[in-house]
């Protein structure tokens, strides 16, 4: 579906704007999330332009995504308007009006909370170990 000279005008952080970068980003998305569900709520065409409005929902429960190494278990919803330019039956350009910033901030917040919780557990273990008697009482 993507032309060999495809150009993504709104690549994700760290993603190359060409065809290979776009496909790598999609592969990373599907490898890190299950299930990925997309609903197209509206679609219109004007000559060689296709405009789609939709919502994608997924759970980050497998693998790395946008630099977040461990799965967060976070269920996300991403609304976007995507504009594609079509030439010779292939998508040659894409523009997106739906920032990933809220998703990234939500994932970062969840990771910070998880790290704080794990730190609290480490402190609790240290306190428990320190309060145990060194020898078995008689």
Rosetta constraint file for C-alpha pairs under 8 A:
AtomPair CA 1 CA 89 HARMONIC 7.56 0.50
AtomPair CA 1 CA 90 HARMONIC 5.09 0.50
AtomPair CA 1 CA 91 HARMONIC 5.98 0.50
AtomPair CA 2 CA 6 HARMONIC 6.06 0.50
AtomPair CA 2 CA 19 HARMONIC 6.95 0.50
AtomPair CA 2 CA 90 HARMONIC 5.35 0.50
AtomPair CA 2 CA 91 HARMONIC 4.73 0.50
AtomPair CA 2 CA 92 HARMONIC 6.33 0.50
AtomPair CA 3 CA 19 HARMONIC 7.53 0.50
AtomPair CA 3 CA 90 HARMONIC 5.22 0.50
AtomPair CA 3 CA 91 HARMONIC 5.64 0.50
AtomPair CA 3 CA 92 HARMONIC 5.26 0.50
AtomPair CA 4 CA 19 HARMONIC 6.49 0.50
AtomPair CA 4 CA 92 HARMONIC 7.91 0.50
AtomPair CA 5 CA 18 HARMONIC 7.01 0.50
AtomPair CA 5 CA 19 HARMONIC 6.76 0.50
AtomPair CA 5 CA 92 HARMONIC 6.51 0.50
AtomPair CA 6 CA 18 HARMONIC 5.68 0.50
AtomPair CA 6 CA 19 HARMONIC 5.15 0.50
AtomPair CA 6 CA 91 HARMONIC 6.69 0.50
AtomPair CA 6 CA 92 HARMONIC 4.32 0.50
AtomPair CA 6 CA 93 HARMONIC 5.53 0.50
AtomPair CA 7 CA 17 HARMONIC 5.68 0.50
AtomPair CA 7 CA 18 HARMONIC 4.88 0.50
AtomPair CA 7 CA 19 HARMONIC 6.56 0.50
AtomPair CA 7 CA 92 HARMONIC 6.23 0.50
AtomPair CA 7 CA 93 HARMONIC 4.80 0.50
AtomPair CA 7 CA 94 HARMONIC 6.47 0.50
AtomPair CA 8 CA 17 HARMONIC 4.83 0.50
AtomPair CA 8 CA 18 HARMONIC 6.14 0.50
AtomPair CA 8 CA 19 HARMONIC 7.72 0.50
AtomPair CA 8 CA 22 HARMONIC 7.11 0.50
AtomPair CA 8 CA 93 HARMONIC 5.82 0.50
AtomPair CA 8 CA 94 HARMONIC 4.88 0.50
AtomPair CA 8 CA 95 HARMONIC 6.43 0.50
AtomPair CA 9 CA 17 HARMONIC 6.58 0.50
AtomPair CA 9 CA 93 HARMONIC 7.30 0.50
AtomPair CA 9 CA 94 HARMONIC 6.01 0.50
AtomPair CA 9 CA 95 HARMONIC 5.27 0.50
AtomPair CA 9 CA 96 HARMONIC 7.54 0.50
AtomPair CA 10 CA 17 HARMONIC 7.47 0.50
AtomPair CA 10 CA 94 HARMONIC 7.61 0.50
AtomPair CA 10 CA 95 HARMONIC 5.94 0.50
AtomPair CA 10 CA 96 HARMONIC 5.98 0.50
AtomPair CA 11 CA 15 HARMONIC 5.63 0.50
AtomPair CA 11 CA 16 HARMONIC 6.65 0.50
AtomPair CA 11 CA 17 HARMONIC 5.48 0.50
AtomPair CA 11 CA 22 HARMONIC 7.37 0.50
AtomPair CA 12 CA 25 HARMONIC 7.77 0.50
AtomPair CA 12 CA 100 HARMONIC 7.52 0.50
AtomPair CA 13 CA 66 HARMONIC 7.27 0.50
AtomPair CA 14 CA 66 HARMONIC 7.94 0.50
AtomPair CA 15 CA 21 HARMONIC 5.44 0.50
AtomPair CA 15 CA 22 HARMONIC 6.97 0.50
AtomPair CA 15 CA 25 HARMONIC 6.71 0.50
AtomPair CA 16 CA 20 HARMONIC 7.49 0.50
AtomPair CA 16 CA 21 HARMONIC 4.44 0.50
AtomPair CA 16 CA 22 HARMONIC 6.91 0.50
AtomPair CA 17 CA 21 HARMONIC 5.97 0.50
AtomPair CA 17 CA 22 HARMONIC 6.58 0.50
AtomPair CA 18 CA 22 HARMONIC 6.22 0.50
AtomPair CA 19 CA 23 HARMONIC 6.18 0.50
AtomPair CA 20 CA 24 HARMONIC 6.02 0.50
AtomPair CA 21 CA 25 HARMONIC 6.15 0.50
AtomPair CA 22 CA 26 HARMONIC 6.35 0.50
AtomPair CA 23 CA 27 HARMONIC 6.11 0.50
AtomPair CA 24 CA 28 HARMONIC 6.12 0.50
AtomPair CA 25 CA 29 HARMONIC 6.13 0.50
AtomPair CA 26 CA 30 HARMONIC 6.25 0.50
AtomPair CA 27 CA 31 HARMONIC 6.01 0.50
AtomPair CA 28 CA 32 HARMONIC 6.11 0.50
AtomPair CA 28 CA 64 HARMONIC 7.43 0.50
AtomPair CA 28 CA 65 HARMONIC 6.41 0.50
AtomPair CA 29 CA 33 HARMONIC 6.10 0.50
AtomPair CA 29 CA 65 HARMONIC 6.51 0.50
AtomPair CA 30 CA 34 HARMONIC 7.08 0.50
AtomPair CA 30 CA 36 HARMONIC 6.93 0.50
AtomPair CA 31 CA 62 HARMONIC 6.58 0.50
AtomPair CA 31 CA 63 HARMONIC 6.46 0.50
AtomPair CA 32 CA 60 HARMONIC 5.74 0.50
AtomPair CA 32 CA 61 HARMONIC 6.31 0.50
AtomPair CA 32 CA 62 HARMONIC 4.32 0.50
AtomPair CA 32 CA 63 HARMONIC 4.53 0.50
AtomPair CA 32 CA 64 HARMONIC 5.86 0.50
AtomPair CA 32 CA 65 HARMONIC 5.89 0.50
AtomPair CA 32 CA 71 HARMONIC 7.39 0.50
AtomPair CA 33 CA 58 HARMONIC 5.80 0.50
AtomPair CA 33 CA 59 HARMONIC 5.21 0.50
AtomPair CA 33 CA 60 HARMONIC 4.49 0.50
AtomPair CA 33 CA 61 HARMONIC 5.69 0.50
AtomPair CA 33 CA 62 HARMONIC 5.81 0.50
AtomPair CA 33 CA 63 HARMONIC 7.84 0.50
AtomPair CA 34 CA 58 HARMONIC 5.77 0.50
AtomPair CA 34 CA 59 HARMONIC 5.40 0.50
AtomPair CA 34 CA 60 HARMONIC 6.75 0.50
AtomPair CA 34 CA 61 HARMONIC 6.63 0.50
AtomPair CA 34 CA 62 HARMONIC 7.45 0.50
AtomPair CA 35 CA 57 HARMONIC 7.74 0.50
AtomPair CA 35 CA 58 HARMONIC 5.37 0.50
AtomPair CA 35 CA 59 HARMONIC 6.50 0.50
AtomPair CA 36 CA 56 HARMONIC 6.83 0.50
AtomPair CA 36 CA 57 HARMONIC 5.82 0.50
AtomPair CA 36 CA 58 HARMONIC 4.61 0.50
AtomPair CA 36 CA 59 HARMONIC 7.51 0.50
AtomPair CA 37 CA 56 HARMONIC 5.42 0.50
AtomPair CA 37 CA 57 HARMONIC 5.23 0.50
AtomPair CA 37 CA 58 HARMONIC 6.39 0.50
AtomPair CA 38 CA 54 HARMONIC 6.85 0.50
AtomPair CA 38 CA 55 HARMONIC 5.59 0.50
AtomPair CA 38 CA 56 HARMONIC 4.16 0.50
AtomPair CA 38 CA 57 HARMONIC 6.46 0.50
AtomPair CA 39 CA 54 HARMONIC 5.41 0.50
AtomPair CA 39 CA 55 HARMONIC 5.33 0.50
AtomPair CA 39 CA 56 HARMONIC 6.39 0.50
AtomPair CA 40 CA 52 HARMONIC 6.73 0.50
AtomPair CA 40 CA 53 HARMONIC 5.93 0.50
AtomPair CA 40 CA 54 HARMONIC 4.24 0.50
AtomPair CA 40 CA 55 HARMONIC 6.66 0.50
AtomPair CA 41 CA 52 HARMONIC 7.60 0.50
AtomPair CA 41 CA 53 HARMONIC 5.67 0.50
AtomPair CA 41 CA 54 HARMONIC 5.13 0.50
AtomPair CA 41 CA 55 HARMONIC 7.57 0.50
AtomPair CA 42 CA 52 HARMONIC 5.71 0.50
AtomPair CA 42 CA 53 HARMONIC 5.14 0.50
AtomPair CA 42 CA 54 HARMONIC 6.92 0.50
AtomPair CA 43 CA 50 HARMONIC 7.10 0.50
AtomPair CA 43 CA 51 HARMONIC 5.52 0.50
AtomPair CA 43 CA 52 HARMONIC 4.37 0.50
AtomPair CA 43 CA 53 HARMONIC 6.39 0.50
AtomPair CA 44 CA 50 HARMONIC 5.82 0.50
AtomPair CA 44 CA 51 HARMONIC 5.26 0.50
AtomPair CA 44 CA 52 HARMONIC 6.66 0.50
AtomPair CA 45 CA 49 HARMONIC 5.55 0.50
AtomPair CA 45 CA 50 HARMONIC 4.44 0.50
AtomPair CA 45 CA 51 HARMONIC 6.14 0.50
AtomPair CA 46 CA 50 HARMONIC 6.60 0.50
AtomPair CA 48 CA 85 HARMONIC 5.61 0.50
AtomPair CA 48 CA 86 HARMONIC 5.12 0.50
AtomPair CA 48 CA 87 HARMONIC 6.80 0.50
AtomPair CA 49 CA 83 HARMONIC 6.82 0.50
AtomPair CA 49 CA 84 HARMONIC 5.66 0.50
AtomPair CA 49 CA 85 HARMONIC 4.61 0.50
AtomPair CA 49 CA 86 HARMONIC 6.22 0.50
AtomPair CA 50 CA 83 HARMONIC 5.72 0.50
AtomPair CA 50 CA 84 HARMONIC 5.16 0.50
AtomPair CA 50 CA 85 HARMONIC 6.45 0.50
AtomPair CA 50 CA 86 HARMONIC 7.54 0.50
AtomPair CA 51 CA 81 HARMONIC 7.09 0.50
AtomPair CA 51 CA 82 HARMONIC 5.85 0.50
AtomPair CA 51 CA 83 HARMONIC 4.54 0.50
AtomPair CA 51 CA 84 HARMONIC 6.48 0.50
AtomPair CA 52 CA 81 HARMONIC 5.62 0.50
AtomPair CA 52 CA 82 HARMONIC 5.25 0.50
AtomPair CA 52 CA 83 HARMONIC 6.41 0.50
AtomPair CA 53 CA 79 HARMONIC 7.61 0.50
AtomPair CA 53 CA 80 HARMONIC 5.83 0.50
AtomPair CA 53 CA 81 HARMONIC 4.34 0.50
AtomPair CA 53 CA 82 HARMONIC 6.38 0.50
AtomPair CA 54 CA 79 HARMONIC 5.82 0.50
AtomPair CA 54 CA 80 HARMONIC 5.69 0.50
AtomPair CA 54 CA 81 HARMONIC 6.52 0.50
AtomPair CA 55 CA 77 HARMONIC 6.77 0.50
AtomPair CA 55 CA 78 HARMONIC 5.58 0.50
AtomPair CA 55 CA 79 HARMONIC 4.39 0.50
AtomPair CA 55 CA 80 HARMONIC 6.46 0.50
AtomPair CA 56 CA 77 HARMONIC 5.66 0.50
AtomPair CA 56 CA 78 HARMONIC 5.20 0.50
AtomPair CA 56 CA 79 HARMONIC 6.48 0.50
AtomPair CA 57 CA 75 HARMONIC 7.13 0.50
AtomPair CA 57 CA 76 HARMONIC 5.58 0.50
AtomPair CA 57 CA 77 HARMONIC 4.49 0.50
AtomPair CA 57 CA 78 HARMONIC 6.47 0.50
AtomPair CA 58 CA 75 HARMONIC 5.62 0.50
AtomPair CA 58 CA 76 HARMONIC 5.55 0.50
AtomPair CA 58 CA 77 HARMONIC 6.83 0.50
AtomPair CA 59 CA 73 HARMONIC 5.97 0.50
AtomPair CA 59 CA 74 HARMONIC 5.55 0.50
AtomPair CA 59 CA 75 HARMONIC 4.18 0.50
AtomPair CA 59 CA 76 HARMONIC 6.24 0.50
AtomPair CA 60 CA 65 HARMONIC 7.89 0.50
AtomPair CA 60 CA 71 HARMONIC 5.52 0.50
AtomPair CA 60 CA 72 HARMONIC 5.79 0.50
AtomPair CA 60 CA 73 HARMONIC 5.06 0.50
AtomPair CA 60 CA 74 HARMONIC 5.43 0.50
AtomPair CA 60 CA 75 HARMONIC 6.42 0.50
AtomPair CA 60 CA 76 HARMONIC 7.81 0.50
AtomPair CA 61 CA 71 HARMONIC 4.78 0.50
AtomPair CA 61 CA 72 HARMONIC 6.30 0.50
AtomPair CA 61 CA 73 HARMONIC 4.87 0.50
AtomPair CA 61 CA 74 HARMONIC 7.46 0.50
AtomPair CA 62 CA 70 HARMONIC 7.73 0.50
AtomPair CA 62 CA 71 HARMONIC 5.42 0.50
AtomPair CA 63 CA 69 HARMONIC 6.62 0.50
AtomPair CA 63 CA 70 HARMONIC 6.22 0.50
AtomPair CA 63 CA 71 HARMONIC 5.81 0.50
AtomPair CA 64 CA 68 HARMONIC 5.46 0.50
AtomPair CA 64 CA 69 HARMONIC 4.39 0.50
AtomPair CA 64 CA 70 HARMONIC 6.08 0.50
AtomPair CA 64 CA 71 HARMONIC 6.78 0.50
AtomPair CA 65 CA 69 HARMONIC 6.68 0.50
AtomPair CA 68 CA 107 HARMONIC 7.81 0.50
AtomPair CA 68 CA 108 HARMONIC 7.99 0.50
AtomPair CA 72 CA 107 HARMONIC 7.09 0.50
AtomPair CA 72 CA 110 HARMONIC 6.98 0.50
AtomPair CA 72 CA 111 HARMONIC 6.88 0.50
AtomPair CA 74 CA 107 HARMONIC 7.09 0.50
AtomPair CA 74 CA 110 HARMONIC 7.71 0.50
AtomPair CA 76 CA 103 HARMONIC 6.87 0.50
AtomPair CA 77 CA 103 HARMONIC 7.93 0.50
AtomPair CA 78 CA 98 HARMONIC 7.59 0.50
AtomPair CA 78 CA 100 HARMONIC 7.57 0.50
AtomPair CA 78 CA 103 HARMONIC 7.43 0.50
AtomPair CA 79 CA 98 HARMONIC 6.23 0.50
AtomPair CA 80 CA 96 HARMONIC 6.71 0.50
AtomPair CA 80 CA 97 HARMONIC 5.64 0.50
AtomPair CA 80 CA 98 HARMONIC 4.29 0.50
AtomPair CA 80 CA 99 HARMONIC 7.75 0.50
AtomPair CA 81 CA 96 HARMONIC 5.79 0.50
AtomPair CA 81 CA 97 HARMONIC 5.00 0.50
AtomPair CA 81 CA 98 HARMONIC 6.27 0.50
AtomPair CA 82 CA 94 HARMONIC 6.86 0.50
AtomPair CA 82 CA 95 HARMONIC 5.73 0.50
AtomPair CA 82 CA 96 HARMONIC 4.50 0.50
AtomPair CA 82 CA 97 HARMONIC 6.26 0.50
AtomPair CA 83 CA 94 HARMONIC 5.60 0.50
AtomPair CA 83 CA 95 HARMONIC 5.10 0.50
AtomPair CA 83 CA 96 HARMONIC 6.37 0.50
AtomPair CA 84 CA 91 HARMONIC 6.29 0.50
AtomPair CA 84 CA 92 HARMONIC 7.37 0.50
AtomPair CA 84 CA 93 HARMONIC 5.61 0.50
AtomPair CA 84 CA 94 HARMONIC 4.63 0.50
AtomPair CA 84 CA 95 HARMONIC 6.63 0.50
AtomPair CA 85 CA 91 HARMONIC 5.86 0.50
AtomPair CA 85 CA 92 HARMONIC 5.78 0.50
AtomPair CA 85 CA 93 HARMONIC 5.17 0.50
AtomPair CA 85 CA 94 HARMONIC 6.62 0.50
AtomPair CA 86 CA 90 HARMONIC 5.42 0.50
AtomPair CA 86 CA 91 HARMONIC 4.63 0.50
AtomPair CA 86 CA 92 HARMONIC 5.79 0.50
AtomPair CA 86 CA 93 HARMONIC 7.39 0.50
AtomPair CA 87 CA 91 HARMONIC 6.51 0.50
AtomPair CA 87 CA 92 HARMONIC 6.42 0.50
AtomPair CA 100 CA 104 HARMONIC 6.16 0.50
AtomPair CA 101 CA 105 HARMONIC 6.06 0.50
AtomPair CA 102 CA 106 HARMONIC 6.06 0.50
AtomPair CA 103 CA 107 HARMONIC 6.19 0.50
AtomPair CA 104 CA 108 HARMONIC 6.09 0.50
AtomPair CA 105 CA 109 HARMONIC 6.03 0.50
AtomPair CA 106 CA 110 HARMONIC 6.21 0.50
AtomPair CA 107 CA 111 HARMONIC 6.21 0.50
AtomPair CA 108 CA 112 HARMONIC 6.21 0.50
AtomPair CA 109 CA 113 HARMONIC 6.22 0.50
AtomPair CA 110 CA 114 HARMONIC 6.15 0.50
AtomPair CA 111 CA 115 HARMONIC 6.10 0.50
AtomPair CA 112 CA 116 HARMONIC 6.20 0.50
AtomPair CA 113 CA 117 HARMONIC 6.18 0.50
AtomPair CA 114 CA 118 HARMONIC 6.15 0.50
AtomPair CA 115 CA 119 HARMONIC 6.12 0.50
AtomPair CA 116 CA 120 HARMONIC 6.17 0.50
AtomPair CA 117 CA 121 HARMONIC 6.29 0.50
AtomPair CA 118 CA 122 HARMONIC 6.28 0.50
AtomPair CA 119 CA 123 HARMONIC 6.28 0.50
AtomPair CA 120 CA 124 HARMONIC 6.15 0.50
AtomPair CA 121 CA 125 HARMONIC 6.16 0.50
AtomPair CA 122 CA 126 HARMONIC 6.22 0.50
AtomPair CA 123 CA 127 HARMONIC 6.23 0.50
AtomPair CA 124 CA 128 HARMONIC 6.14 0.50
AtomPair CA 125 CA 129 HARMONIC 6.09 0.50
AtomPair CA 126 CA 130 HARMONIC 6.12 0.50
AtomPair CA 127 CA 131 HARMONIC 6.18 0.50
AtomPair CA 128 CA 132 HARMONIC 6.45 0.50
AtomPair CA 133 CA 137 HARMONIC 7.69 0.50
